[in-house]
Amino acid sequence: MLTERQIELLKAIINEYLNSSEPVGSEIIVQKYKIKCSAATVRNEMARLIDEGFLQMLHTSSGRVPTATAYRYFLSDLMEEEELPVLQEVAMKQRLWPNRFEFEKLLRNAAVSLADVTKEAAVITVQDGYVINSGGVNLLENPEFWDINTAKAALYLMDSYELLMQLFDKSLYGGDLRVLIGDEIGNDNLRSAGILFSPYSTRNKQGFVAVLGPARMRYSNVVPAVRYTKRLLEELGDSW
């Protein structure tokens, strides 16, 4: 159980880390987020959040970063989910509509649109072993993927139907949405990554829509984008 102050603090730390990718210190929290307590009190509360498993310190002299537990709590209790702008929804549907009778082109355009909207990597699978992805270059905008081994592991995962299916059986969040963060992915090179995905089903096809990015990806934007892509595939995919 977290106190109201700890919840306020945790939300501020997560939001700051999502935006900056830098470990978060007490001074920036007090100055930027108007937390009504001293920096010393913030440090004490951070220590309690570390004990509770919500924060970790990468180095003894660094600030704090959220854990997978913190991100899951953020997703379920703290996140203010954004709505996709209507013009963006219309643009995505218009991009997919002309190819609603052409299976591969529809999936390709869906992946490209999802990558464009989220600014992360998008993956779509079909139960017969077909996988298509887009936006791999977006990963390199994030320092988490500047390590060559991390980048290679992410790109390899995006191309491997078998590895993706192993992941897609692992975790559940919010019913139709599932998420794996950090160590939950099961690859040491992807400990700073996250993958959010949702199953879709049409008259003749089944599969998953997924977004791969850093563990600190903008979930408030990614969640509605994945949901809308899933809905478009189910709506237009009945023509397959």
Secondary structure as the mmCIF struct_conf table of DSSP 4:
data_model
#
loop_
_struct_conf.conf_type_id
_struct_conf.id
_struct_conf.beg_label_comp_id
_struct_conf.beg_label_asym_id
_struct_conf.beg_label_seq_id
_struct_conf.end_label_comp_id
_struct_conf.end_label_asym_id
_struct_conf.end_label_seq_id
HELX_RH_AL_P HELX_RH_AL_P1 GLU A 4 SER A 20
BEND BEND1 GLU A 22 GLU A 22
HELX_LH_PP_P HELX_LH_PP_P1 PRO A 23 PRO A 23
STRN STRN1 VAL A 24 VAL A 24
HELX_LH_PP_P HELX_LH_PP_P2 GLY A 25 GLY A 25
HELX_RH_AL_P HELX_RH_AL_P2 SER A 26 TYR A 33
BEND BEND2 LYS A 36 CYS A 37
HELX_RH_AL_P HELX_RH_AL_P3 ALA A 39 ASP A 51
TURN_TY1_P TURN_TY1_P1 GLU A 52 GLY A 53
BEND BEND3 PHE A 54 PHE A 54
STRN STRN2 LEU A 55 MET A 57
BEND BEND4 LEU A 58 HIS A 59
TURN_TY1_P TURN_TY1_P2 THR A 60 SER A 61
BEND BEND5 SER A 62 SER A 62
STRN STRN3 ARG A 64 PRO A 66
HELX_RH_AL_P HELX_RH_AL_P4 ALA A 68 TYR A 73
HELX_RH_PI_P HELX_RH_PI_P1 PHE A 74 LEU A 78
HELX_LH_PP_P HELX_LH_PP_P3 GLU A 81 PRO A 85
HELX_RH_AL_P HELX_RH_AL_P5 VAL A 86 LEU A 96
HELX_RH_3T_P HELX_RH_3T_P1 TRP A 97 ASN A 99
TURN_TY1_P TURN_TY1_P3 ARG A 100 PHE A 101
HELX_RH_AL_P HELX_RH_AL_P6 PHE A 103 THR A 118
BEND BEND6 LYS A 119 GLU A 120
STRN STRN4 ALA A 121 VAL A 126
TURN_TY1_P TURN_TY1_P4 GLN A 127 ASP A 128
BEND BEND7 GLY A 129 GLY A 129
STRN STRN5 VAL A 131 SER A 134
HELX_RH_AL_P HELX_RH_AL_P7 GLY A 136 LEU A 139
TURN_TY1_P TURN_TY1_P5 LEU A 140 GLU A 141
BEND BEND8 ASN A 142 ASN A 142
HELX_RH_3T_P HELX_RH_3T_P2 PRO A 143 PHE A 145
BEND BEND9 ASP A 147 ASP A 147
HELX_RH_AL_P HELX_RH_AL_P8 ILE A 148 ASP A 159
HELX_RH_AL_P HELX_RH_AL_P9 TYR A 161 PHE A 168
TURN_TY1_P TURN_TY1_P6 ASP A 169 LYS A 170
STRN STRN6 TYR A 173 TYR A 173
TURN_TY1_P TURN_TY1_P7 GLY A 174 ASP A 176
STRN STRN7 LEU A 177 LEU A 177
STRN STRN8 ARG A 178 ILE A 181
HELX_RH_3T_P HELX_RH_3T_P3 GLY A 182 ILE A 185
HELX_RH_3T_P HELX_RH_3T_P4 ASP A 188 LEU A 190
TURN_TY1_P TURN_TY1_P8 ARG A 191 SER A 192
STRN STRN9 ALA A 193 SER A 201
BEND BEND10 ARG A 203 ASN A 204
STRN STRN10 GLN A 206 PRO A 214
TURN_TY1_P TURN_TY1_P9 ALA A 215 ARG A 216
HELX_RH_AL_P HELX_RH_AL_P10 TYR A 219 LEU A 236
HELX_RH_3T_P HELX_RH_3T_P5 GLY A 237 SER A 239
#
